[in-house]
Amino acid sequence: TIMYQSSGQQPWILGKSATHAGCTNPSILEWESGKIIMITSCKYGRREVYESTDKGNTWKEALGTLSRVWSNSLTGPWHQIQSGFITATIDGRKVILLTQLEYPRHGNKGEIHLWLTDTNRIYHVGLLPTKESATSSSLLYVNDKLYCLYKAGVGSNSGAFFLDLTSWLQKIKDALSTWTAKDNELRNCSQGAAASRGECSVPFPTTGLVGHLAGRFNGHEWKDEYLGVNAFVRGAAKKAPNGLTFEGKGAGAEWPVLGKQWPTIPLHFANYGFTLAATVSIHEMPTGITPLMGLKRMRNTTLLGLSFDNNMAWSVMPGSYPKYFAAWKINKTYHVVLKMHDGVGSVYVDGALYWNMGQRNSFNEGQDAVSHFYFGAYDEQLSGGKIHATVANVFLYNRPLNDTEIGYLNATRVPLPFTEMRPSTATSPSVEPVTTPVATTAQATAPVPTLAASQPTEEAPSNENSGASGAGPSTPVGSTTTTSSAEEESVNQLASGTSPSTASTEGGVSGETAGGTDGQGIHSPDGEAEAAAVGLAFGSNLGNLSQRDDGVAGTVCGSRVLPLLLLGLWGFAAL
């Protein structure tokens, strides 16, 4: 607990609350606006961080920012080792500096690491040059100088040692300068951020922004612009404007929450709430369900993810069975947002809410802990595994953005360049197995199509310019934008089992937040997307997809057996 004395009062006042059960050895500092921050070692292995705004009468765990990021120095009786935890005003900015004792996996000799945070972003300053078997440590910042006092050695060989870390301040100042510069570039749409955002008339949300994956790529690492956790790339990947293009089997990237960052977990907030936004474009038809981006648990299950398939439909993967909705187009730029808050996961495409559903009622630090964010075919649990897509300008927030802020992000996206399409490797099923039953039904419910010669089908030009409202996907596969032939219209009807008017329904993304939902929490902005998705599930497998250089892939062409089929229908009707 804490003790304080108010101005003009003689006796000291004791706070009414103490550390939580199972937590010991706290360190306390005073932050801004009367806030007090406490870090304490807890029995299950992590260091919890608490905040109080009423002088220690009540404490609230900072789950969305700093709590459980750092581990105890050791489990058992050793978790009472003291570490440095101080505030410092550096270049006019108040920050927190702390030391963390860690034991490398290849040995048991303690190492002391120095960390920097503004209670939002976290930066690893470096490993201190201590003697072997370092244990407790403390920090002092005064007159623009930084010092560390630490204990090292065992038994009679132990002692206290002094380090002058003033030279390390330049690295801290560089990190703070980078954070400020990146924020200002995005807010002001300055030249340095011209390639990171498009529309500059709307504000760019930077509160809670902790990570940005863009154009910094080195070897197998996709560098975080905010100097935090880097993503790791696997498979064939090449640079794209402010991102990477993944191509081939197993190509993708992993942004670790656990794993490579253990025992420190800067992105631990992802277990409780986050917003992940990215600009994406798909360049080739997949052979099955192919993951695009999402979040995985330690048990290798998808907590929340967006995929796409060879029916040109988006699908959400909150569990074992995907939920299908809407349509996507080859080489079209989309803005995708995954959000989680209070156990509710949401998916937005081009600023419109498409899926919203509760994920879990409780959290288990071991089994349910978040493992990593993934991009591309890095998620091996889903079928497919081969991808050709671009992911750019990935923004990660430690809080859930509201619908207005998501609209701002959608407005500031930058269209991705056109990529020449390759012939699809997906095979379309033959129409022969469904000829007899479908033809019989069509004869009874729909007029017999005429055998007029087919006219060229015009395709609507792709619109890549999207404001805050967001442009929707084009007409889904299984329907045509303009049909001048009854023969083509008949193919769509037979494939989807719908009337001509239903088969040509657009399954686009509305610029406004969806108003209606179905039983699975899927939102259909135009009220017709569900019907379009049903048509996708059947119609897009019939015939061959027309792939043009302008990126519009929405026309279904009849196969060569269609004239024979129609002649058979005509003859049957004559009987």
C-alpha positions in Angstrom: 0.0 0.0 0.0 1.0 3.7 0.0 1.3 6.6 2.4 0.8 10.2 1.5 0.6 13.6 3.1 -1.7 16.4 1.8 -0.6 20.0 1.9 -1.3 21.6 5.2 -1.8 18.3 7.0 0.5 16.9 9.6 -0.3 13.2 9.8 0.4 10.8 7.0 -2.5 9.1 5.4 -2.5 5.3 4.7 -4.0 4.1 1.4 -7.0 1.8 1.9 -5.9 -0.9 -0.6 -2.8 -3.0 -1.0 -1.3 -5.4 -3.6 -3.6 -8.2 -4.9 -3.4 -11.6 -3.4 -0.4 -13.6 -4.6 1.6 -10.4 -5.6 4.6 -9.1 -3.6 7.5 -6.7 -3.8 5.8 -3.7 -5.5 7.5 -0.7 -7.0 5.4 2.5 -7.2 5.8 5.8 -9.1 3.7 8.9 -9.7 2.6 9.4 -13.3 0.6 12.2 -14.9 -2.7 13.8 -13.7 -2.4 12.4 -10.2 -2.2 8.8 -11.5 -0.1 6.3 -9.5 1.4 3.2 -11.2 2.5 0.1 -9.4 4.4 -2.9 -10.7 4.5 -6.1 -8.7 5.6 -9.7 -9.0 2.8 -12.2 -8.9 2.8 -15.9 -8.2 1.7 -17.2 -11.6 4.9 -15.9 -13.3 4.1 -12.4 -14.7 4.6 -8.9 -13.3 1.3 -7.2 -13.0 0.9 -3.4 -13.4 -1.9 -1.5 -11.6 -3.1 2.1 -11.8 -4.8 4.3 -9.1 -6.3 7.7 -9.5 -7.5 8.0 -5.9 -4.2 7.9 -4.0 -4.2 4.1 -3.6 -7.7 3.6 -2.3 -8.5 1.5 -5.4 -6.3 -0.2 -8.0 -7.2 -1.2 -11.6 -5.0 -3.6 -13.6 -3.6 -2.0 -16.8 -4.4 -5.0 -19.0 -4.6 -3.0 -22.2 -1.1 -1.6 -21.9 1.7 -2.7 -19.5 0.4 -5.4 -17.2 1.8 -8.9 -17.7 4.3 -7.7 -20.3 7.3 -8.6 -18.2 7.9 -11.9 -16.3 9.0 -12.4 -12.8 12.8 -12.7 -12.5 12.4 -16.3 -11.3 9.5 -18.4 -10.0 9.4 -19.6 -6.4 11.1 -17.6 -3.7 13.3 -15.7 -6.2 10.3 -13.7 -7.6 11.0 -11.1 -4.9 14.0 -9.7 -6.7 13.8 -6.0 -7.0 14.1 -4.1 -10.3 14.4 -0.5 -11.3 11.2 1.4 -12.0 11.4 5.2 -12.4 10.1 8.2 -14.3 12.2 10.5 -16.4 11.6 13.6 -18.5 13.8 13.2 -21.6 13.7 15.8 -24.3 10.6 17.3 -22.7 8.7 14.0 -22.7 7.8 12.1 -19.5 8.6 8.3 -19.8 9.1 5.3 -17.6 12.4 3.4 -17.4 12.6 0.0 -15.9 15.1 -2.9 -15.6 14.2 -6.5 -16.1 16.2 -9.5 -14.9 16.1 -12.3 -17.4 17.7 -15.7 -17.6 18.7 -16.8 -21.1 17.6 -20.2 -22.2 21.2 -21.3 -22.8 22.2 -20.7 -19.2 21.2 -19.6 -15.7 23.3 -16.5 -15.3 21.1 -13.4 -14.8 21.1 -10.6 -17.4 19.6 -7.2 -16.8 17.7 -5.5 -19.7 16.7 -1.8 -19.9 13.2 -1.0 -21.2 11.5 2.3 -22.1 7.8 3.0 -22.2 5.4 5.9 -22.4 2.6 3.5 -21.0 1.6 3.0 -24.6 4.6 1.8 -26.7 7.4 -0.3 -25.3 11.0 -0.3 -26.5 13.9 -2.6 -25.6 16.8 -0.2 -25.1 19.3 -3.1 -24.6 21.2 -5.6 -22.4 23.2 -3.9 -19.7 26.9 -4.8 -19.5 26.7 -6.3 -16.0 28.9 -8.9 -14.3 27.8 -12.6 -14.2 24.9 -13.7 -12.0 23.3 -10.3 -11.8 20.2 -10.1 -9.6 18.5 -7.0 -8.1 18.9 -3.5 -9.7 17.8 0.1 -9.3 17.9 3.2 -11.6 18.6 6.9 -11.0 18.0 9.7 -13.5 19.2 13.1 -12.5 20.6 16.2 -14.4 20.2 14.4 -17.8 22.3 11.5 -16.5 21.3 7.9 -16.0 22.8 5.4 -13.5 22.2 1.8 -12.5 23.1 0.1 -9.3 22.9 -3.7 -9.3 23.8 -6.7 -7.3 25.8 -9.6 -8.7 27.5 -12.8 -7.5 26.6 -15.5 -5.0 27.3 -15.8 -1.3 30.6 -14.2 -0.2 31.4 -13.3 -3.7 28.4 -11.1 -4.1 28.5 -7.3 -4.2 27.0 -4.1 -5.5 28.2 -2.6 -8.7 27.7 0.8 -10.4 27.0 1.5 -14.1 27.0 4.9 -15.8 24.3 4.7 -18.5 24.4 8.3 -19.6 25.6 7.3 -23.1 22.5 5.1 -23.5 20.3 8.2 -23.3 21.0 9.0 -27.0 19.4 5.7 -28.0 16.4 6.5 -25.8 16.1 9.9 -27.4 16.3 8.4 -30.9 13.4 6.1 -30.1 11.3 8.9 -28.7 12.1 11.0 -31.7 11.0 8.2 -34.0 7.7 7.7 -32.2 6.9 11.5 -32.4 8.0 11.7 -36.1 5.9 8.8 -37.2 2.8 10.1 -35.4 3.2 13.5 -36.9 3.7 12.1 -40.4 0.4 10.2 -40.1 -1.5 13.0 -38.5 -0.3 15.7 -40.9 0.0 13.6 -44.0 3.5 15.0 -44.5 5.8 13.9 -47.3 7.3 11.1 -45.2 3.8 9.6 -44.9 2.6 10.3 -48.3 2.8 6.6 -49.3 1.3 5.5 -46.0 -2.1 7.3 -46.3 -4.1 8.7 -49.1 -6.9 11.1 -48.2 -5.5 13.8 -46.0 -8.7 15.7 -45.2 -9.6 13.3 -42.4 -7.7 12.8 -39.1 -5.6 9.8 -38.7 -6.0 8.0 -35.3 -2.7 7.6 -33.5 -3.9 7.1 -29.9 -3.1 3.5 -29.0 -1.1 2.9 -32.2 1.7 0.6 -31.1 2.9 -1.0 -34.3 3.1 -0.3 -38.1 4.4 -2.8 -40.7 5.1 -1.0 -43.9 8.2 -0.8 -46.2 11.1 -1.8 -43.8 12.1 -5.3 -44.7 15.4 -7.0 -43.9 16.0 -10.7 -44.6 13.2 -12.6 -42.9 12.1 -9.7 -40.7 9.4 -7.2 -41.5 10.4 -4.2 -39.3 8.0 -2.4 -37.1 8.1 1.4 -37.9 7.6 2.1 -34.2 10.7 0.0 -33.2 8.6 -2.6 -31.4 8.0 -6.2 -32.2 9.1 -7.2 -35.8 7.2 -9.7 -37.9 8.8 -12.8 -39.4 8.4 -13.7 -43.0 8.3 -17.2 -44.5 8.2 -18.4 -48.1 8.4 -16.3 -51.3 7.9 -12.6 -50.5 8.9 -9.5 -52.4 8.7 -5.8 -51.6 5.5 -3.9 -52.5 4.7 -0.2 -51.8 4.5 -0.1 -48.0 4.2 -3.8 -47.7 5.0 -7.3 -49.0 3.6 -9.5 -51.8 3.3 -13.1 -50.8 3.4 -15.7 -53.5 3.5 -19.5 -53.4 2.8 -22.3 -50.9 3.1 -21.4 -47.3 4.1 -17.8 -48.0 3.2 -15.3 -45.3 4.3 -13.6 -42.1 3.9 -14.0 -38.4 3.7 -11.1 -35.9 4.5 -12.8 -32.6 2.8 -12.1 -29.3 4.4 -15.1 -27.6 7.3 -17.2 -28.8 10.3 -15.3 -30.0 9.6 -12.5 -27.6 9.5 -14.6 -24.5 9.8 -13.9 -21.6 8.8 -10.3 -22.4 5.5 -9.9 -24.2 5.1 -6.3 -25.5 1.9 -7.2 -27.3 0.2 -9.0 -24.4 -2.8 -6.6 -24.7 -3.9 -8.6 -27.7 -5.4 -11.1 -25.2 -7.9 -8.5 -24.1 -8.5 -6.0 -26.9 -7.0 -4.7 -30.1 -7.6 -3.4 -33.6 -5.6 -4.7 -36.6 -6.0 -2.9 -39.9 -4.3 -3.6 -43.2 -4.6 -2.7 -46.9 -4.8 -5.9 -49.0 -5.1 -7.0 -52.6 -5.6 -10.6 -54.0 -3.8 -11.2 -57.3 -4.7 -14.8 -58.2 -7.6 -17.2 -57.8 -6.8 -19.7 -54.9 -7.5 -23.4 -55.1 -9.5 -23.5 -51.8 -9.9 -21.6 -48.6 -6.8 -19.4 -48.2 -6.0 -17.4 -45.0 -5.4 -13.7 -45.4 -4.9 -12.3 -41.9 -5.9 -13.2 -38.4 -5.0 -14.1 -34.8 -4.0 -17.5 -33.4 -4.2 -19.0 -29.9 -1.5 -21.1 -28.3 -3.5 -24.2 -29.0 -3.1 -23.4 -32.7 -6.8 -22.5 -33.1 -7.9 -19.4 -35.0 -9.4 -16.8 -32.6 -10.3 -14.4 -35.3 -9.4 -14.5 -39.0 -10.4 -13.5 -42.5 -9.9 -15.9 -45.5 -10.9 -16.0 -49.2 -11.7 -18.9 -51.4 -12.0 -20.0 -55.0 -15.7 -19.0 -55.0 -14.5 -15.4 -54.7 -16.1 -15.1 -51.3 -14.7 -13.7 -48.0 -15.0 -16.0 -45.0 -14.5 -15.5 -41.3 -12.8 -18.1 -39.2 -13.7 -17.7 -35.5 -13.6 -21.5 -35.0 -13.8 -24.8 -36.9 -16.4 -23.7 -39.5 -16.1 -20.6 -41.8 -18.9 -18.1 -42.2 -19.2 -16.8 -45.8 -20.2 -13.4 -46.9 -19.9 -11.0 -49.8 -17.4 -11.1 -52.7 -13.9 -10.1 -53.6 -12.3 -9.1 -56.9 -8.9 -9.9 -58.2 -6.5 -7.0 -58.0 -8.9 -4.7 -56.2 -7.6 -2.9 -53.2 -9.5 -3.6 -49.9 -9.1 -2.2 -46.4 -9.6 -4.9 -43.8 -10.0 -4.4 -40.0 -10.1 -7.1 -37.3 -11.2 -5.9 -33.9 -11.7 -7.5 -30.5 -13.0 -6.0 -27.3 -14.6 -7.6 -24.2 -14.6 -11.0 -25.9 -16.4 -9.7 -29.0 -14.7 -10.1 -32.4 -15.6 -7.9 -35.4 -14.6 -7.9 -39.1 -14.8 -4.8 -41.3 -14.2 -4.6 -45.0 -13.8 -1.1 -46.6 -15.2 0.5 -43.5 -18.4 -1.6 -43.3 -19.1 -4.0 -40.5 -19.6 -7.5 -41.8 -19.2 -9.8 -38.8 -19.7 -9.4 -35.1 -19.8 -12.2 -32.5 -18.7 -13.1 -29.0 -15.6 -15.3 -28.8 -15.2 -16.3 -25.2 -16.4 -15.6 -21.7 -13.1 -16.3 -19.9 -9.4 -16.2 -20.4 -6.8 -18.8 -19.4 -3.3 -17.4 -19.4 -1.9 -20.8 -20.6 -4.3 -22.5 -23.0 -6.2 -19.5 -24.3 -3.2 -17.1 -24.6 -2.7 -15.4 -28.0 0.2 -16.8 -29.9 0.6 -14.5 -32.9 -1.0 -12.5 -35.7 -0.6 -14.0 -39.1 -0.7 -12.7 -42.7 -1.0 -14.9 -45.8 -0.7 -18.7 -45.9 1.4 -18.7 -42.7 -1.6 -20.2 -41.0 -1.1 -23.9 -42.0 -4.3 -25.1 -40.3 -6.6 -23.9 -43.1 -6.8 -25.7 -46.5 -5.3 -24.2 -49.6 -1.8 -23.1 -48.5 -0.9 -21.3 -51.7 -1.3 -17.6 -52.0 -0.7 -14.6 -54.3 -1.6 -11.5 -52.4 -0.2 -8.2 -51.1 -0.5 -7.0 -47.5 0.5 -3.4 -46.9 0.3 -0.7 -44.2 -0.6 -2.9 -41.2 -1.6 -0.9 -38.2 -1.9 -2.4 -34.7 -3.7 -0.6 -31.9 -3.9 -1.6 -28.2 -7.6 -0.5 -28.1 -10.7 -1.1 -30.1 -11.3 1.7 -32.6 -14.8 3.0 -33.0 -16.7 3.0 -36.3 -15.8 6.6 -37.1 -12.1 6.0 -36.6 -12.3 2.8 -38.7 -13.9 5.0 -41.4 -11.0 7.4 -41.2 -8.5 4.5 -41.7 -10.5 3.3 -44.7 -10.4 6.8 -46.2 -6.6 7.1 -45.8 -5.7 3.9 -47.5 -3.5 4.0 -50.5 -4.6 1.8 -53.6 -2.2 -1.0 -54.3 -0.6 -1.3 -57.8 -2.2 -3.6 -60.3 -0.5 -7.0 -60.6 -0.8 -9.0 -63.8 -2.9 -12.1 -63.2 -1.8 -15.6 -64.1 -4.1 -18.3 -65.4 -6.1 -19.8 -62.6 -5.0 -23.2 -61.4 -8.5 -23.8 -59.9 -10.5 -26.4 -61.8 -14.2 -25.9 -62.3 -16.4 -28.9 -61.8 -18.2 -30.3 -64.8 -21.8 -29.3 -65.4 -22.8 -32.8 -66.5 -23.7 -34.2 -63.0 -26.3 -31.5 -62.4 -27.7 -31.4 -66.0 -30.7 -33.7 -65.5 -32.1 -32.5 -62.2 -31.5 -28.8 -62.8 -32.9 -29.0 -66.3 -36.1 -30.6 -65.1 -36.6 -28.0 -62.4 -35.8 -25.1 -64.8 -38.4 -26.4 -67.3 -41.1 -26.3 -64.6 -40.2 -22.9 -63.1 -38.5 -20.8 -65.7 -39.1 -20.0 -69.4 -37.1 -21.9 -71.9 -34.1 -19.8 -72.9 -33.8 -18.8 -76.5 -30.8 -19.8 -78.7 -30.0 -16.2 -79.8 -26.3 -15.6 -80.5 -24.4 -14.3 -77.5 -23.3 -10.7 -77.6 -20.1 -9.4 -76.0 -20.5 -8.8 -72.3 -19.5 -5.5 -70.9 -17.8 -5.2 -67.6 -18.1 -2.2 -65.3 -14.8 -0.4 -64.8 -13.1 -1.0 -61.4 -13.4 1.9 -59.0 -10.3 2.0 -56.8 -11.0 5.5 -55.3 -12.7 5.1 -51.9 -13.4 7.8 -49.4 -14.4 7.4 -45.7 -17.5 5.6 -46.7 -15.5 2.9 -48.6 -16.2 1.5 -52.0 -17.8 -2.0 -52.0 -16.7 -5.1 -53.8 -17.9 -5.5 -57.3 -20.6 -7.8 -58.5 -19.9 -11.3 -57.1 -18.9 -14.3 -59.3 -22.0 -16.0 -60.5 -23.6 -12.8 -61.8 -22.8 -10.4 -64.6 -22.8 -6.6 -64.6 -24.5 -6.4 -68.0 -26.0 -9.4 -69.8 -27.1 -9.1 -73.4 -27.7 -12.8 -73.9 -30.4 -15.1 -72.5 -28.0 -17.9 -72.8 -25.6 -16.5 -70.3 -28.4 -15.6 -68.0 -29.6 -19.2 -68.1 -26.2 -20.4 -67.0 -26.3 -18.2 -63.9 -29.8 -19.4 -63.1 -28.9 -23.1 -63.4 -25.7 -22.6 -61.4 -27.3 -20.6 -58.5 -30.8 -22.0 -58.5 -32.2 -18.5 -58.5 -34.3 -16.3 -60.8 -32.5 -13.9 -63.2 -33.0 -10.9 -60.9 -31.5 -12.8 -57.8 -28.6 -14.2 -59.8 -27.4 -10.7 -60.7 -27.7 -9.2 -57.2 -24.6 -7.3 -56.2 -22.9 -8.4 -53.0 -20.9 -5.2 -52.5 -19.7 -3.6 -49.4 -21.7 -0.6 -48.2 -20.0 2.6 -47.2 -22.1 2.7 -44.0 -22.1 0.4 -41.0 -24.3 -2.5 -41.7 -27.7 -2.4 -40.1 -28.9 -6.0 -40.2 -27.5 -9.3 -39.1 -28.3 -12.9 -39.6 -28.1 -15.6 -36.9 -24.3 -15.9 -37.2 -23.7 -12.2 -36.7 -23.0 -11.5 -40.4 -23.9 -8.1 -41.5 -25.3 -7.5 -45.0 -25.1 -3.7 -45.8 -27.3 -3.8 -48.8 -29.7 -6.4 -47.6 -28.9 -8.7 -50.5 -25.3 -9.9 -49.7 -26.6 -13.1 -48.2 -28.5 -14.0 -51.3 -25.4 -13.2 -53.3 -23.2 -15.4 -51.2 -25.6 -18.3 -51.8 -25.2 -17.7 -55.5 -21.4 -17.6 -55.0 -21.3 -21.0 -53.3 -22.8 -22.6 -56.4 -22.6 -20.3 -59.4 -19.0 -19.5 -59.4 -18.0 -23.2 -59.8 -19.9 -23.4 -63.1 -18.0 -22.5 -66.2 -14.8 -20.6 -66.5 -14.0 -17.3 -64.8 -13.2 -14.5 -67.3 -10.0 -12.8 -66.1 -9.3 -9.5 -67.7 -6.4 -7.1 -67.3 -8.6 -4.5 -65.7 -9.1 -6.8 -62.7 -12.8 -7.4 -63.1 -13.5 -11.1 -62.7 -17.2 -11.4 -62.5 -18.5 -12.9 -65.7 -19.5 -16.6 -65.9 -19.3 -18.0 -69.4 -21.2 -21.0 -70.6 -19.3 -24.2 -71.4 -19.3 -25.7 -74.8 -21.9 -28.3 -73.8 -24.4 -25.6 -73.1 -25.9 -25.4 -76.7 -26.4 -29.2 -76.6 -28.1 -28.9 -73.2 -30.4 -26.1 -74.4 -31.3 -28.2 -77.5 -32.2 -31.1 -75.2 -34.4 -28.8 -73.1 -36.1 -27.5 -76.2 -36.7 -31.0 -77.5 -38.1 -32.1 -74.1 -40.4 -29.1 -74.0 -41.7 -29.9 -77.5 -42.8 -33.3 -76.2 
